[in-house]
Amino acid sequence: MVTVGIRELKQQASELIRMVRETGKEVQVTYHGQVVALLIPVKPARKKDHLKAWSRLDNLAAEIGARWPKGISAKDAVTEARR
């Protein structure tokens, strides 16, 4: 793990972020010798997860649409619920 002070982070932010992205190493950021933050790589979302989420939303929309009362807009339903 790499440790840098805030001043070094300011001066080398692009290089440090590139290193985290490319190597997966974490970077500790210190302030007066105390660790105050971590730069960590983010795991990329898998495409299948996105497809599953959209599919579930489509199914939910179809279910809501099938049960939605005729002649009532979403705006009217929200307004009524707030009263």
C-alpha positions in Angstrom: 0.0 0.0 0.0 1.2 3.5 -0.9 1.1 6.3 1.6 1.1 10.0 0.6 0.5 13.3 2.4 -2.2 15.7 1.3 0.4 18.0 -0.4 1.7 15.1 -2.5 -1.9 14.0 -3.3 -2.6 17.5 -4.7 0.6 17.5 -6.8 0.2 13.9 -8.1 -3.5 13.2 -8.1 -3.7 12.1 -11.7 -0.7 9.8 -11.4 -2.0 8.3 -8.1 -5.4 7.7 -9.5 -3.9 6.1 -12.6 -1.9 3.8 -10.4 -4.9 2.8 -8.3 -6.9 2.1 -11.5 -4.2 0.2 -13.3 -2.6 -1.8 -10.4 -5.4 -2.1 -8.0 -3.2 -0.9 -5.1 -4.7 1.3 -2.4 -3.3 4.7 -1.5 -3.5 6.0 2.1 -3.7 9.8 2.4 -2.3 11.3 5.5 -2.6 14.6 7.3 0.0 15.4 9.9 1.0 11.7 9.8 -2.5 10.4 10.5 -4.4 8.4 7.8 -7.5 10.4 6.9 -8.6 8.9 3.5 -8.1 5.9 1.2 -8.0 5.8 -2.6 -9.3 2.4 -3.5 -10.1 0.8 -6.8 -13.8 0.4 -7.6 -14.9 -3.0 -8.9 -16.5 -2.5 -12.3 -20.2 -3.5 -12.4 -20.9 -6.6 -14.3 -23.1 -6.1 -17.4 -25.3 -9.0 -16.3 -26.2 -7.2 -13.1 -27.4 -4.2 -15.1 -29.4 -6.3 -17.4 -31.1 -8.1 -14.5 -31.9 -4.7 -12.8 -33.5 -3.3 -16.0 -35.5 -6.5 -16.5 -36.8 -6.3 -12.9 -37.8 -2.7 -13.5 -39.6 -3.6 -16.7 -41.5 -6.3 -14.9 -42.4 -4.0 -12.1 -43.6 -1.3 -14.6 -45.8 -3.9 -16.4 -47.3 -5.0 -13.1 -48.0 -1.5 -12.0 -49.5 -0.6 -15.4 -51.8 -3.7 -15.3 -53.2 -2.7 -11.9 -53.3 1.1 -12.4 -56.8 2.5 -12.3 -58.2 3.9 -15.5 -58.4 7.7 -15.8 -56.0 8.5 -12.9 -52.7 10.1 -13.8 -49.6 9.5 -11.8 -49.7 13.2 -10.8 -53.2 12.9 -9.5 -52.3 9.7 -7.5 -49.3 11.4 -5.9 -51.3 14.5 -5.1 -54.0 12.4 -3.5 -51.4 10.4 -1.5 -50.0 13.6 0.0 -53.3 14.8 1.4 
